[in-house]
Amino acid sequence: MTTGRGSTSNLPGRFIRTVTEFEPGEQGAAAQQAEDGAPSVRPTRLHAEQCKSILVGNQSPDIPFSQSINPYRGCEHGCIYCFARPTHSYLELSPGLDFETEIFCKDNADLVLRQQLMRKSYQCQPVAIGAATDPYQPAERSREITRRLLQVLAAFQHPVTLITKSSLVLRDLDILAPLAEQSLVSVAMSVTTLDNRLKSMLEPRASAGSRRVEVIRELTRAGVPVTLLFAPVIPFINDHELEAIVAASAEAGATQAGYVVLRLPHEVHPLWQQWLATHFPQRAAKVMSVVNGLHGGRDYRSEWFVRQTGQGAWADLIAQRFDIALRRHGMVGRSRRLRTDLFRRPEQQLSLF
């Protein structure tokens, strides 16, 4: 049974102080409604949020960017494996269904970004949009926060990388294509599976895998460079698709690729266990045995340089397969750098005339 949501529960977050319990029969009625064909047990609610700062610095040496922007907190795509789920605990909300249905929209993000870029102390470095939650999740259709952020960055000739699994990114080609002509933008397209049935369970409200491959093709045609992100690699769930996804993405025009193994920090672990028991009960033990092996016998290791690739025999095998696939499709050694020397504050540009 699918309900249009990734999580099978509203597991309390680790900081939550109150827990809502169903009266007898209420939870069963909600489940029956979903089974009868309702799109979801719970509707999505968008909350306006005024942020004071929007650029977040990164000190992790195993992540290829020094600053990022996340226009939204929570994500309606509902990817069960999302490592950002535990952040909803800081809001005293559940990393489960609350993360997928209670979406906080930083509606003033573009104004705050402009103020930060105007500071004389600001030093231009590429910014990644979507490192935590997807900047092109469904809320973006009406809120257009990501689009306004791109308009600000374009005005400053500022380099930007977008990370997404949504076809909505094509809406902004009128901004992205001119930025690409100046080597100021790249897009990382996450393709987790080409199996629509698996996608509906893993990432219920994200674009289909085949559609994401077509997005790679359309971005490439427009001159926007694309990196394939095969993430997460899940043993006995989607790892067998590695070669096919690399091949399809390369054929569509992706020139670089990376991967991340399944990570289960904090509340993601019990949520994943619930999902696994619901959808793949017969292989759950086998999956978790390998996942634990990837993380040194634990559910998750957060140390730099091992948290994303894992360790041990399975990690080595994934790395070898990925390397062979990239070499087969000519995706090795094609590094890409975005320009920072074009950065100009709008007032400086006007002073030239």
C-alpha positions in Angstrom: 0.0 0.0 0.0 1.3 3.5 -0.8 -0.2 6.7 0.7 1.8 9.3 -1.2 4.1 9.6 1.8 7.5 8.0 2.5 7.3 7.6 6.3 5.0 5.0 7.7 4.7 6.8 11.1 5.0 10.1 12.9 7.9 9.0 15.1 8.5 11.6 17.9 11.7 13.6 17.5 14.5 13.3 20.1 13.7 16.8 21.5 9.9 16.6 21.5 8.2 17.2 24.8 4.6 16.3 23.9 3.3 13.4 21.9 -0.1 13.2 20.2 -1.9 9.8 20.5 -4.8 8.6 18.5 -8.1 7.8 20.1 -9.2 4.2 19.5 -10.3 3.8 15.8 -8.9 7.2 14.6 -5.6 5.8 13.2 -7.4 2.9 11.6 -9.8 5.3 9.9 -7.0 7.4 8.5 -5.2 4.3 7.2 -8.5 3.0 5.6 -8.9 6.4 3.9 -5.5 6.1 2.3 -6.2 2.5 1.3 -9.4 3.6 -0.4 -7.4 5.9 -2.7 -6.9 9.2 -0.9 -3.5 10.7 -2.0 -2.2 10.9 1.6 -3.2 10.3 5.2 -2.2 13.9 5.9 -2.4 17.1 3.8 0.6 19.3 3.3 0.7 22.6 5.2 3.0 25.5 4.2 4.3 27.8 6.9 5.7 31.3 6.1 9.1 31.8 7.8 11.2 35.0 8.0 14.9 34.2 8.1 17.6 36.5 9.5 20.4 34.8 7.6 20.4 32.6 4.6 24.0 31.6 3.8 25.2 28.6 5.8 28.9 28.0 6.0 30.3 24.5 5.7 33.4 23.3 7.6 33.2 19.6 6.5 36.3 18.8 4.3 34.5 15.9 2.5 31.7 18.2 1.0 32.6 20.1 -2.2 31.2 23.5 -1.2 31.9 26.1 1.4 28.5 27.6 1.7 24.9 26.6 1.0 21.3 27.8 1.0 18.2 25.9 1.9 15.0 27.7 0.9 12.7 25.2 2.8 12.7 23.2 6.0 11.0 19.9 5.5 10.4 18.3 2.1 7.2 17.0 0.5 9.1 14.6 -1.7 9.1 12.3 1.3 12.3 10.4 0.6 12.4 7.9 3.5 16.2 7.9 3.6 16.6 11.8 3.8 19.4 12.7 6.2 17.7 16.1 6.8 14.7 14.5 8.5 16.2 14.9 12.1 16.3 18.7 11.7 12.5 18.8 12.3 13.2 17.6 15.8 14.6 21.1 16.6 11.1 22.4 15.7 9.6 19.9 18.2 8.1 18.1 15.2 8.4 14.6 14.0 11.1 13.6 11.5 8.5 11.3 10.1 5.2 12.5 8.6 5.7 16.0 10.0 8.9 16.4 7.9 6.9 15.6 4.8 3.8 17.6 5.6 4.8 20.6 7.7 6.9 22.7 5.2 8.5 25.9 6.4 9.1 28.4 3.5 11.8 31.1 3.9 9.8 33.7 1.9 12.2 36.6 2.5 15.3 34.5 1.5 16.0 36.6 -1.6 16.0 39.9 0.3 18.3 38.5 3.0 20.6 37.0 0.4 20.9 40.4 -1.4 21.8 42.1 1.9 24.5 39.5 2.7 26.0 39.8 -0.8 26.1 43.6 -0.5 28.3 43.5 2.5 31.9 44.7 1.7 33.3 41.9 3.8 31.6 39.2 1.7 34.0 37.0 -0.3 32.5 35.2 -3.3 32.6 31.4 -3.2 30.2 29.1 -5.1 26.9 28.5 -3.2 25.0 25.2 -3.2 21.2 25.4 -3.1 19.5 22.3 -1.9 22.2 20.5 0.1 19.6 19.5 2.7 16.0 19.7 1.3 15.1 19.9 -2.3 14.8 23.5 -3.6 12.4 22.4 -6.3 9.9 20.5 -4.1 6.2 21.0 -4.8 6.0 24.2 -2.6 8.3 25.9 -5.0 5.6 26.0 -7.7 3.7 28.6 -5.7 6.4 30.1 -3.4 9.1 30.6 -6.1 11.7 31.2 -3.4 14.4 29.3 -5.3 13.7 31.3 -8.5 14.0 34.6 -6.7 17.3 33.5 -5.1 18.6 32.6 -8.6 17.6 36.1 -9.8 19.6 37.7 -7.0 22.6 35.5 -7.8 22.4 36.3 -11.5 22.3 40.0 -10.7 25.5 39.6 -8.7 27.1 37.3 -11.3 27.5 34.8 -8.5 28.3 31.1 -9.0 25.7 28.6 -7.9 25.2 24.8 -7.8 21.7 23.4 -7.6 21.0 19.9 -6.1 17.6 18.4 -7.0 15.5 15.4 -8.1 12.7 17.5 -9.6 11.9 18.4 -13.2 10.7 21.8 -11.9 14.3 23.0 -12.4 13.5 23.4 -16.1 11.2 26.2 -15.3 14.2 28.4 -14.5 16.1 27.7 -17.7 15.7 31.4 -18.6 18.0 32.2 -15.7 20.2 29.1 -15.8 21.2 29.1 -19.5 22.7 32.7 -19.4 24.5 31.8 -16.1 25.9 28.7 -17.8 27.3 30.7 -20.6 29.5 32.5 -18.0 30.4 29.3 -16.2 28.4 30.4 -13.2 26.1 27.4 -12.7 25.9 23.6 -12.6 23.1 21.2 -11.6 23.5 18.0 -9.7 20.6 15.7 -10.6 19.9 13.0 -8.1 18.7 9.7 -9.7 18.0 7.0 -7.2 16.2 4.4 -9.3 14.6 3.9 -12.7 12.0 1.6 -11.3 8.8 3.6 -10.8 7.4 1.1 -8.3 10.4 1.4 -6.1 10.4 5.2 -6.6 6.9 5.5 -5.4 7.9 3.8 -2.1 11.3 5.5 -1.6 10.6 9.0 -2.9 6.8 9.2 -3.3 6.4 12.8 -4.5 9.6 13.2 -6.5 9.9 13.1 -10.3 10.2 9.6 -11.8 13.7 8.4 -12.5 13.2 8.3 -16.3 11.9 11.9 -16.1 15.1 13.0 -14.3 17.2 11.5 -17.0 15.2 13.5 -19.5 15.8 16.6 -17.4 19.6 15.9 -17.7 19.1 15.9 -21.4 17.2 19.1 -21.6 19.6 20.9 -19.3 22.5 19.7 -21.4 20.8 20.9 -24.6 20.5 24.4 -23.0 24.2 24.4 -22.2 23.8 23.8 -18.4 26.4 21.3 -17.1 25.0 18.4 -15.2 26.4 16.0 -12.6 24.7 12.7 -11.8 24.2 12.0 -8.1 23.4 8.3 -7.5 22.3 8.6 -3.9 21.8 6.8 -1.8 23.2 3.4 -2.8 21.1 0.9 -0.9 22.3 -2.8 -0.8 19.8 -5.2 -2.2 17.3 -2.4 -2.9 18.8 -0.2 -5.7 22.5 -1.0 -5.9 21.9 -3.3 -8.9 20.8 -0.3 -10.9 24.2 1.5 -10.6 25.5 0.7 -14.1 22.2 1.4 -15.8 21.7 4.8 -14.1 25.3 5.9 -15.0 24.8 4.7 -18.6 21.4 6.5 -19.0 22.7 9.7 -17.4 25.9 9.8 -19.5 23.9 9.2 -22.7 21.7 12.1 -21.7 24.6 14.4 -21.3 25.9 14.2 -17.7 29.6 14.8 -17.6 30.4 14.0 -14.0 29.0 11.7 -11.3 29.1 10.9 -7.7 27.4 8.6 -5.2 26.6 8.3 -1.5 25.8 5.2 0.4 22.8 5.0 2.7 23.2 7.0 5.8 20.9 6.6 8.9 21.6 9.4 11.4 19.4 9.9 14.5 15.7 9.3 13.8 16.3 8.3 10.2 17.4 4.8 11.5 14.1 3.8 13.1 12.1 5.4 10.3 14.1 3.4 7.8 13.6 0.2 9.8 9.8 0.7 9.8 9.9 1.4 6.0 12.0 -1.7 5.3 9.8 -3.9 7.4 6.7 -2.6 5.6 7.9 -2.8 2.0 10.7 -5.5 2.0 10.2 -7.6 5.2 11.9 -10.7 3.7 15.1 -9.0 2.8 15.3 -6.5 5.7 17.8 -8.4 7.8 20.1 -8.9 4.7 19.9 -5.2 3.8 20.7 -4.0 7.4 23.6 -6.5 7.7 25.4 -4.9 4.8 24.4 -1.3 5.8 25.9 -2.0 9.2 29.0 -3.4 7.6 29.4 -0.2 5.5 29.5 1.8 8.7 31.9 -0.3 10.7 29.3 -2.5 12.4 27.1 0.4 13.4 23.9 1.9 12.1 25.8 5.0 11.0 29.3 6.5 11.3 29.5 10.3 11.0 33.3 10.6 10.5 34.5 12.6 7.6 35.5 10.7 4.4 33.8 7.5 5.5 30.2 8.6 6.2 29.4 9.0 2.5 31.3 6.1 0.9 31.3 3.6 3.8 34.1 1.1 4.4 34.8 -2.7 4.0 34.3 -5.1 1.2 30.9 -3.8 0.1 32.2 -0.2 0.0 35.2 -1.3 -2.1 32.9 -3.2 -4.5 30.6 -0.2 -5.0 33.6 2.1 -5.6 35.1 -0.3 -8.1 31.8 -0.7 -10.0 31.2 3.0 -10.0 34.8 3.7 -11.3 34.4 1.1 -14.1 31.0 2.5 -15.1 32.4 6.1 -15.3 35.4 5.0 -17.3 33.2 3.1 -19.7 31.2 6.2 -20.4 34.1 8.7 -20.5 33.1 10.5 -17.3 36.5 10.3 -15.6 38.8 13.3 -15.2 36.3 15.9 -16.4 36.5 18.4 -13.6 34.4 21.6 -13.6 35.1 24.8 -11.8 32.7 27.7 -11.5 34.0 31.2 -11.9 34.2 33.6 -9.0 36.1 36.4 -10.7 32.9 37.8 -12.3 31.2 38.7 -9.0 30.0 42.3 -9.0 27.7 44.1 -6.7 24.9 45.7 -8.8 25.9 49.2 -7.6 29.4 48.6 -8.9 28.0 47.6 -12.3 25.9 50.7 -12.5 28.9 52.9 -11.7 30.6 51.7 -15.0 28.2 53.7 -17.1 
